[in-house]
């Protein structure tokens, strides 16, 4: 009697079928939205998930200007970055950003949940975020995705 062979299957780039998903972010909490979108971008929802290969799908997030934070987080949240010059730290609040650049809030949250390497930089390019309800990706026929809340 021969032993049963247990094989670990590793996905190859040619085998991966990538779908397009459309997510409506109206009234969703930023962190909950970002964690679920990051999992889909990474491909963790697929049975062929392979950690070192990009197996994920494309995700379109619409109505990014209507995301929310729970409790006092909307008043407290600050986004900081440094220009590299002395005294060059720039701090912007969530309320300022949601009015001027609402797509940054969602992109920043999702980017923080992806790997910090070449693979993460490749994966983030599959995320498309739009402030309004219109997007130019109708030719890809994206499917509507209802996220768990």
N, C-alpha and C positions, 0 to 999 in steps of 0.2 A: 504494500500500500504506500503510495507516494504522498508526501506531505502537500497540503494545499499551499499554493504560492500566493503570498500576500504582497501585492505590488502597490507602491505609491505612484500615483499617476501625476505627472507634472505637465501642466499646460504648455503648449507651444503657441507662438504668435500667430501661426497660420490657422490654428484650430479655434481661435477666439471669435465668437460672434458678438459684435457690439451693438446694443440697442440705444435708442434715444428716449429719455424720460423727461417729462415736464412736471415741475413741482410748483404749486401755487403757495407762496409764502405768506399769504394774508393772515395776520393774527397769530402766526406761529412764533414760538420762543426761539431765539437765535441758536442757542446751544443744542436744543433737541433737533432742530432742522439740520444744523451743520453735522451732527454726528451721524444721522441717517444718510444724508447726502454723501458724506465721506466714505461710508461703507459701500455705497453703490458705485462710487467712482473707483474705489479700490478693487471691487469685484468680490467682496466678502459674502454677497448674497448668492453666489454661484457655486455649484458643486465642484467645479474645476478650479477653485481658487488656489493660486500658487503665490506665495509671499514675494518672490523675487521677480515676478512677471506682471505686467499691467494687464489684468484680466477684466477690468471694469468697463462700465457703460458711460455714455455721455449723459450729462444732466443739465437741464435748462431750468433755472429758477426765475420765476416771474413774480412781480409785485414785491420786490426786495425792499421797497420803501415802506412797506406795511408790517415789517417784523417788529416784535416787541421783546422786552425783557420783563421778568417777573419782579414784583415788589419795587423797591427803591433802586434797583439796579440801573434803570434808565437814567437816573440823576447821577449815580455814582460812577458809572463806567467811563473810563478814559482810555484813549488810544494814544500811545506815546511812540515817537521815533526820534532819532538823533541824526542831524545832518552831517556830523563828522567834524564840525567846527566848534571851537570853544563857545559854550553858552548856546549851542544849537539844538537843545532839546525842544521838540514841538509836541504840545499836548492838545488833543482835541477831544471834546466830550461826545458821547453818543448822540445827543440831541443836535449838535452841530453837524456831525457826519451824516446823519440820516436825512438832513435837509440838503446838504451840498453834494455828497457822494454816497448814496444809499447802497450801491453795489459793493463798496469796500467792506462794509460791515459783514456781509455774508461771506464774501471771498476770504476775508481775514480769519473768520471763525473756521471755515472749512480747511483752509491751508494749515491752520494749527493742529488739525486732527489727521493730517497725512504724514507720511514719512519725510524726514528732513534729509533727503539725499536726491540722487538723479531720478530715481523712480517717482518720488513725490513731485518733483518739478515737471515730469512728464504727465503725471496724473492730473495735476491742477489745470492743465490746458484743456481738459475735457469738460470743465465746468464753465457754463455760460450763465451769467447773472444779468438780469434786466430790471430796472426800477418800475417800469409800467407792466401792463398786461400783454403788450405786443412783443414778438420776437421774430427774427428773420430766418428761423430754422424750420419753416413749415414744409420744405421740400424733403426733410429727413423723416417726416411723419412721426413726431414724438408721441409716445403713449403717455396718458395722464397717470401720475403716480400719487396715490393717497398714502401719506406717511402716517405711521403710528404716532399718536400724540400722547 
